[in-house]
Amino acid sequence: MKTDRSELYHREKRLAYLMLLPTFLLVILLVIIPLLANFWISFKPIELGDLRPPKLVLKEYLRKVKNIGDTGTLEYRYRNSSVKFNLKEVVFADEVPIGLTIIESAELCKLPNNNQIKCDLGDLPPRKSGKLKFKVLANENWNESLSNPRSTLQTVNYVSTNILTSFDFTFKNYSKVFSATEFWNVLKVSILYTVFGTAGAMILGLFAAQILQKSFPTRPLIRGLLLFPYVAPVIAVAFSWLVLFNPFSGAINALLIQMGISDQPVNFFGQRNIEIGFFGISFSFPLALTMVILFEIWRYFPLSFLFILARMQSISSEIYEAAEMDGASPIQQFRFLSLPHIAGILAVLFLLRFIWTFNKFDDIFLLTGGNAGTRTLTVNVYEQAFAISNLGAGSAVAVVIFGFLLLFSIVFIRFSPRDNDQ
């Protein structure tokens, strides 16, 4: 009997692993392989143009031959497509078009027989190009419609370097990233944007969940309206904010001027800092960064609201009734009853929102393009990899982001609070 149970256990275990196999394969294909590829590229001195391996571009032309007995030129034009790497031991062969007789061969080329051309070009430096010309005669087999020189199949052999698959590695990408004067400032902006954006979205979501927990008329409608910022397309809401805060035609600037708060229009998304006086003390306030943080809070607080509200509604109402009978105020009920029960979901939300916000690119790029002091590490990845075509440096910045988030996640999970369900 014991043996049968053990055998059944192993069968169920194998079946469970077999059912999980598609999930494991998807994780490997969609997560692990791209991650390893990014690590690989980060140690390569590679640019966007290097993604295409070097090759020999070869084109064939026939000139001044129209009828039988005409003499003309069979011309081959060649070029090394790479701008950085040599092509070594370049040799190509081709068949002589039907109806042509070669009467004078090009330099570097041989004629193994009357119907074949073989040329040894040696080593070609980057961007090297040239021409090979053969003097030909149209014999009695010549037919202009059939004797197309490009109809013959060319054979090309050479040795090239593919930097993407080679085993040449370098630390120059990381050296360039960390030695850049703006890196630490970009990291600071990324942390400020992430921390304040995540905390603000969670606080606003907690506040909304606390209000909408109790039943009242039109509550379903208000819940639906609160989801609008999160479900609306990001390009639509970002454009709406740009129009609303436009320094020339925006409604916000018009209100500020009419109310006498501001003497002139404020470029909310284009001005790095603004001087603010408070009780005789003036200080520089990061305006554009604050605006993108406010956009982040407004757009993503509905997600926190949904998670927190679902958790709060799972708490038994009896404990609140008992606390109210004991004279506990609403603030005391929230502090000693609600908060311990939602601590776990708040921790999970903060971790997820921190990771998502730190990796956020589209919001900042649509609002400011990373200008006016809003450049984050993700914007830096885009600029390095695509704006200046330094794919290796862009991958190095992405690896830095991964390392930072991995370290933060480990520390946060180690010390994060848990729900109190007892």
Number of C-alpha atoms within 10 A of each C-alpha: 6 7 8 8 10 11 12 12 12 11 12 12 12 12 12 11 13 12 11 11 12 11 12 12 12 11 12 13 12 10 11 13 12 12 15 11 12 18 16 17 23 26 20 24 19 21 20 13 14 19 13 12 15 22 19 22 12 16 14 19 13 20 12 11 18 14 14 16 14 14 20 19 18 24 18 16 14 18 19 22 20 22 13 13 20 21 25 16 15 17 19 18 18 18 19 20 20 19 18 27 19 21 10 12 16 18 13 12 18 14 16 9 10 11 14 14 20 19 18 15 19 13 16 21 17 16 15 16 15 12 14 18 19 20 18 24 22 23 16 11 13 21 16 14 6 12 18 15 19 14 12 14 10 15 11 16 15 17 14 17 16 14 20 18 12 9 11 10 13 13 14 16 23 20 12 14 19 15 11 11 10 12 18 14 15 20 16 15 18 21 17 17 24 23 18 17 26 27 17 19 27 24 16 18 25 23 16 20 23 16 12 16 14 9 9 8 7 8 14 11 9 11 16 10 11 19 17 13 19 15 12 12 10 15 12 9 19 21 13 12 16 16 15 15 21 20 19 13 12 17 13 17 23 20 12 15 14 11 10 10 10 13 11 13 17 21 17 24 24 19 16 18 17 15 10 11 10 7 5 6 7 10 11 11 13 17 22 24 27 20 18 22 24 16 20 23 22 18 23 23 27 27 20 25 25 17 18 24 21 15 18 19 12 9 15 9 10 9 13 17 13 11 16 14 9 9 11 15 11 11 10 14 17 15 12 12 16 19 16 16 21 23 18 17 19 23 18 17 19 20 19 14 23 23 20 13 20 23 19 19 20 14 20 22 18 15 22 21 16 22 18 17 19 28 25 27 28 23 23 22 23 20 17 21 21 14 11 13 17 21 27 28 30 30 26 29 25 22 19 17 18 15 12 13 17 13 10 15 16 11 11 15 12 9 9 16 16 15 14 13 8 5
